[in-house]
Amino acid sequence: MKSLILFRHAKSDWDSGFEHDNERPLAGRGKKAARTMGSYLKAIGQVPDSAICSSAKRAVDTLARAIEAGDWQTTRRVCDRLYEAHPSDILKEIRKEPDSTETLMVVGHEPTMSETLAAFTGGRARFPTACIACIELGIERWRDAQFASGQLAWLVNPKVVPE
Protein backbone atom coordinates (compact mmCIF):
# COMPACT_ATOMS: atom_id res chain seq x y z
CA MET A 1 0.00 0.00 0.00
CA LYS A 2 1.21 3.51 -0.87
CA SER A 3 0.43 6.75 0.94
CA LEU A 4 -0.06 10.05 -0.83
CA ILE A 5 0.20 13.24 1.22
CA LEU A 6 -1.24 16.40 -0.29
CA PHE A 7 0.20 19.60 1.22
CA ARG A 8 -1.17 23.00 0.28
CA HIS A 9 1.46 25.72 0.44
CA ALA A 10 1.41 27.91 3.54
CA LYS A 11 -0.01 31.43 3.73
CA SER A 12 1.62 33.77 1.23
CA ASP A 13 2.40 37.47 1.48
CA TRP A 14 0.17 39.37 -0.93
CA ASP A 15 1.70 42.70 0.12
CA SER A 16 5.27 41.85 -0.81
CA GLY A 17 6.71 43.15 -4.04
CA PHE A 18 6.54 40.40 -6.64
CA GLU A 19 6.35 40.70 -10.39
CA HIS A 20 4.74 37.34 -11.18
CA ASP A 21 2.38 35.29 -9.04
CA ASN A 22 4.79 32.34 -8.93
CA GLU A 23 7.30 34.63 -7.16
CA ARG A 24 4.93 35.44 -4.26
CA PRO A 25 6.71 34.59 -0.97
CA LEU A 26 5.42 33.21 2.29
CA ALA A 27 3.99 35.51 4.94
CA GLY A 28 5.34 35.32 8.47
CA ARG A 29 2.31 33.27 9.49
CA GLY A 30 2.96 30.93 6.56
CA LYS A 31 6.59 30.38 7.54
CA LYS A 32 5.48 29.40 11.03
CA ALA A 33 2.72 27.09 9.76
CA ALA A 34 5.10 25.30 7.37
CA ARG A 35 7.52 24.62 10.24
CA THR A 36 4.65 23.49 12.46
CA MET A 37 3.45 20.97 9.89
CA GLY A 38 6.98 19.66 9.28
CA SER A 39 7.48 19.03 13.00
CA TYR A 40 4.00 17.54 13.28
CA LEU A 41 4.58 14.98 10.53
CA LYS A 42 7.84 13.96 12.19
CA ALA A 43 6.07 13.62 15.57
CA ILE A 44 3.35 11.34 14.18
CA GLY A 45 5.77 9.25 12.10
CA GLN A 46 4.39 10.34 8.72
CA VAL A 47 7.46 11.86 7.08
CA PRO A 48 7.33 11.38 3.30
CA ASP A 49 10.08 9.45 1.53
CA SER A 50 9.84 11.79 -1.43
CA ALA A 51 8.15 15.07 -2.36
CA ILE A 52 7.11 16.65 -5.63
CA CYS A 53 6.67 20.42 -5.35
CA SER A 54 5.20 23.17 -7.46
CA SER A 55 7.81 25.60 -8.76
CA ALA A 56 6.06 28.58 -7.12
CA LYS A 57 8.29 30.24 -4.52
CA ARG A 58 5.65 29.91 -1.78
CA ALA A 59 5.37 26.14 -2.39
CA VAL A 60 9.14 25.57 -2.56
CA ASP A 61 9.61 27.56 0.65
CA THR A 62 6.77 25.71 2.39
CA LEU A 63 8.42 22.38 1.66
CA ALA A 64 11.90 23.60 2.61
CA ARG A 65 10.71 24.92 5.98
CA ALA A 66 8.76 21.73 6.72
CA ILE A 67 11.80 19.58 5.88
CA GLU A 68 14.08 21.69 8.04
CA ALA A 69 11.71 21.84 11.03
CA GLY A 70 10.97 18.12 10.91
CA ASP A 71 14.54 17.11 10.10
CA TRP A 72 13.22 14.95 7.26
CA GLN A 73 15.47 12.84 5.05
CA THR A 74 13.18 13.38 2.06
CA THR A 75 14.14 13.52 -1.59
CA ARG A 76 12.43 16.29 -3.48
CA ARG A 77 11.92 17.54 -6.96
CA VAL A 78 10.44 20.78 -8.18
CA CYS A 79 7.97 20.47 -11.03
CA ASP A 80 6.74 23.38 -13.17
CA ARG A 81 3.71 21.29 -14.15
CA LEU A 82 2.31 21.56 -10.61
CA TYR A 83 1.93 25.35 -10.82
CA GLU A 84 -1.64 26.02 -12.01
CA ALA A 85 -2.10 22.26 -12.32
CA HIS A 86 -5.13 20.11 -12.88
CA PRO A 87 -5.53 16.87 -10.87
CA SER A 88 -4.63 14.91 -14.01
CA ASP A 89 -1.25 16.70 -14.05
CA ILE A 90 -0.66 15.56 -10.48
CA LEU A 91 -1.63 12.00 -11.38
CA LYS A 92 0.90 12.01 -14.25
CA GLU A 93 3.67 13.12 -11.87
CA ILE A 94 2.68 10.58 -9.22
CA ARG A 95 2.89 7.78 -11.78
CA LYS A 96 6.54 8.70 -12.44
CA GLU A 97 7.55 8.05 -8.82
CA PRO A 98 9.89 5.10 -8.15
CA ASP A 99 8.20 2.16 -6.45
CA SER A 100 10.73 2.30 -3.61
CA THR A 101 8.85 5.38 -2.36
CA GLU A 102 6.21 4.30 0.14
CA THR A 103 4.94 7.76 1.14
CA LEU A 104 4.87 10.51 -1.47
CA MET A 105 4.06 14.16 -0.79
CA VAL A 106 2.75 16.60 -3.37
CA VAL A 107 3.05 20.30 -2.48
CA GLY A 108 0.76 22.55 -4.46
CA HIS A 109 -2.09 25.03 -4.62
CA GLU A 110 -5.82 25.48 -4.43
CA PRO A 111 -8.11 24.56 -5.98
CA THR A 112 -5.87 21.72 -7.21
CA MET A 113 -5.28 20.15 -3.79
CA SER A 114 -8.98 19.85 -2.91
CA GLU A 115 -9.83 18.73 -6.46
CA THR A 116 -7.12 16.06 -6.31
CA LEU A 117 -8.37 14.87 -2.93
CA ALA A 118 -11.88 14.60 -4.39
CA ALA A 119 -10.61 12.80 -7.50
CA PHE A 120 -8.85 10.13 -5.44
CA THR A 121 -11.40 9.70 -2.65
CA GLY A 122 -14.73 10.95 -3.96
CA GLY A 123 -15.00 13.22 -0.92
CA ARG A 124 -14.75 16.96 -0.59
CA ALA A 125 -12.90 18.84 2.11
CA ARG A 126 -11.91 22.39 2.88
CA PHE A 127 -8.18 22.78 2.17
CA PRO A 128 -6.85 25.93 3.88
CA THR A 129 -3.24 27.05 3.59
CA ALA A 130 -0.67 24.63 5.07
CA CYS A 131 -3.32 21.91 5.36
CA ILE A 132 -2.15 18.33 4.87
CA ALA A 133 -4.21 15.31 3.83
CA CYS A 134 -3.10 11.69 3.61
CA ILE A 135 -4.71 9.34 1.10
CA GLU A 136 -4.13 5.59 1.32
CA LEU A 137 -3.88 3.89 -2.07
CA GLY A 138 -4.16 0.11 -2.35
CA ILE A 139 -1.35 -0.15 -4.88
CA GLU A 140 2.19 -1.51 -4.91
CA ARG A 141 3.42 0.56 -7.87
CA TRP A 142 2.93 4.28 -8.35
CA ARG A 143 2.32 3.80 -12.06
CA ASP A 144 -0.90 2.00 -11.08
CA ALA A 145 -2.31 5.04 -9.25
CA GLN A 146 -5.74 6.03 -10.45
CA PHE A 147 -8.54 8.31 -9.40
CA ALA A 148 -11.45 6.95 -7.32
CA SER A 149 -9.13 4.40 -5.72
CA GLY A 150 -8.04 6.07 -2.49
CA GLN A 151 -9.29 6.47 1.03
CA LEU A 152 -8.74 9.56 3.14
CA ALA A 153 -6.71 8.49 6.18
CA TRP A 154 -6.49 11.92 7.81
CA LEU A 155 -6.61 15.64 7.14
CA VAL A 156 -4.94 18.17 9.44
CA ASN A 157 -5.22 21.94 9.50
CA PRO A 158 -2.23 23.71 11.12
CA LYS A 159 -4.60 25.65 13.38
CA VAL A 160 -5.34 22.47 15.35
CA VAL A 161 -1.71 21.35 15.73
CA PRO A 162 -0.24 22.20 19.13
CA GLU A 163 2.91 24.31 18.99
C-alpha positions as CSV (number, residue, x, y, z in Angstrom):
1,M,0.0,0.0,0.0
2,K,1.2,3.5,-0.9
3,S,0.4,6.8,0.9
4,L,-0.1,10.1,-0.8
5,I,0.2,13.2,1.2
6,L,-1.2,16.4,-0.3
7,F,0.2,19.6,1.2
8,R,-1.2,23.0,0.3
9,H,1.5,25.7,0.4
10,A,1.4,27.9,3.5
11,K,0.0,31.4,3.7
12,S,1.6,33.8,1.2
13,D,2.4,37.5,1.5
14,W,0.2,39.4,-0.9
15,D,1.7,42.7,0.1
16,S,5.3,41.9,-0.8
17,G,6.7,43.2,-4.0
18,F,6.5,40.4,-6.6
19,E,6.4,40.7,-10.4
20,H,4.7,37.3,-11.2
21,D,2.4,35.3,-9.0
22,N,4.8,32.3,-8.9
23,E,7.3,34.6,-7.2
24,R,4.9,35.4,-4.3
25,P,6.7,34.6,-1.0
26,L,5.4,33.2,2.3
27,A,4.0,35.5,4.9
28,G,5.3,35.3,8.5
29,R,2.3,33.3,9.5
30,G,3.0,30.9,6.6
31,K,6.6,30.4,7.5
32,K,5.5,29.4,11.0
33,A,2.7,27.1,9.8
34,A,5.1,25.3,7.4
35,R,7.5,24.6,10.2
36,T,4.6,23.5,12.5
37,M,3.5,21.0,9.9
38,G,7.0,19.7,9.3
39,S,7.5,19.0,13.0
40,Y,4.0,17.5,13.3
41,L,4.6,15.0,10.5
42,K,7.8,14.0,12.2
43,A,6.1,13.6,15.6
44,I,3.3,11.3,14.2
45,G,5.8,9.3,12.1
46,Q,4.4,10.3,8.7
47,V,7.5,11.9,7.1
48,P,7.3,11.4,3.3
49,D,10.1,9.5,1.5
50,S,9.8,11.8,-1.4
51,A,8.2,15.1,-2.4
52,I,7.1,16.7,-5.6
53,C,6.7,20.4,-5.3
54,S,5.2,23.2,-7.5
55,S,7.8,25.6,-8.8
56,A,6.1,28.6,-7.1
57,K,8.3,30.2,-4.5
58,R,5.7,29.9,-1.8
59,A,5.4,26.1,-2.4
60,V,9.1,25.6,-2.6
61,D,9.6,27.6,0.7
62,T,6.8,25.7,2.4
63,L,8.4,22.4,1.7
64,A,11.9,23.6,2.6
65,R,10.7,24.9,6.0
66,A,8.8,21.7,6.7
67,I,11.8,19.6,5.9
68,E,14.1,21.7,8.0
69,A,11.7,21.8,11.0
70,G,11.0,18.1,10.9
71,D,14.5,17.1,10.1
72,W,13.2,14.9,7.3
73,Q,15.5,12.8,5.1
74,T,13.2,13.4,2.1
75,T,14.1,13.5,-1.6
76,R,12.4,16.3,-3.5
77,R,11.9,17.5,-7.0
78,V,10.4,20.8,-8.2
79,C,8.0,20.5,-11.0
80,D,6.7,23.4,-13.2
81,R,3.7,21.3,-14.2
82,L,2.3,21.6,-10.6
83,Y,1.9,25.3,-10.8
84,E,-1.6,26.0,-12.0
85,A,-2.1,22.3,-12.3
86,H,-5.1,20.1,-12.9
87,P,-5.5,16.9,-10.9
88,S,-4.6,14.9,-14.0
89,D,-1.2,16.7,-14.0
90,I,-0.7,15.6,-10.5
91,L,-1.6,12.0,-11.4
92,K,0.9,12.0,-14.2
93,E,3.7,13.1,-11.9
94,I,2.7,10.6,-9.2
95,R,2.9,7.8,-11.8
96,K,6.5,8.7,-12.4
97,E,7.6,8.1,-8.8
98,P,9.9,5.1,-8.2
99,D,8.2,2.2,-6.4
100,S,10.7,2.3,-3.6
101,T,8.9,5.4,-2.4
102,E,6.2,4.3,0.1
103,T,4.9,7.8,1.1
104,L,4.9,10.5,-1.5
105,M,4.1,14.2,-0.8
106,V,2.8,16.6,-3.4
107,V,3.0,20.3,-2.5
108,G,0.8,22.6,-4.5
109,H,-2.1,25.0,-4.6
110,E,-5.8,25.5,-4.4
111,P,-8.1,24.6,-6.0
112,T,-5.9,21.7,-7.2
113,M,-5.3,20.2,-3.8
114,S,-9.0,19.9,-2.9
115,E,-9.8,18.7,-6.5
116,T,-7.1,16.1,-6.3
117,L,-8.4,14.9,-2.9
118,A,-11.9,14.6,-4.4
119,A,-10.6,12.8,-7.5
120,F,-8.9,10.1,-5.4
121,T,-11.4,9.7,-2.7
122,G,-14.7,11.0,-4.0
123,G,-15.0,13.2,-0.9
124,R,-14.8,17.0,-0.6
125,A,-12.9,18.8,2.1
126,R,-11.9,22.4,2.9
127,F,-8.2,22.8,2.2
128,P,-6.9,25.9,3.9
129,T,-3.2,27.1,3.6
130,A,-0.7,24.6,5.1
131,C,-3.3,21.9,5.4
132,I,-2.1,18.3,4.9
133,A,-4.2,15.3,3.8
134,C,-3.1,11.7,3.6
135,I,-4.7,9.3,1.1
136,E,-4.1,5.6,1.3
137,L,-3.9,3.9,-2.1
138,G,-4.2,0.1,-2.3
139,I,-1.4,-0.2,-4.9
140,E,2.2,-1.5,-4.9
141,R,3.4,0.6,-7.9
142,W,2.9,4.3,-8.4
143,R,2.3,3.8,-12.1
144,D,-0.9,2.0,-11.1
145,A,-2.3,5.0,-9.3
146,Q,-5.7,6.0,-10.4
147,F,-8.5,8.3,-9.4
148,A,-11.4,7.0,-7.3
149,S,-9.1,4.4,-5.7
150,G,-8.0,6.1,-2.5
151,Q,-9.3,6.5,1.0
152,L,-8.7,9.6,3.1
153,A,-6.7,8.5,6.2
154,W,-6.5,11.9,7.8
155,L,-6.6,15.6,7.1
156,V,-4.9,18.2,9.4
157,N,-5.2,21.9,9.5
158,P,-2.2,23.7,11.1
159,K,-4.6,25.6,13.4
160,V,-5.3,22.5,15.3
161,V,-1.7,21.3,15.7
162,P,-0.2,22.2,19.1
163,E,2.9,24.3,19.0
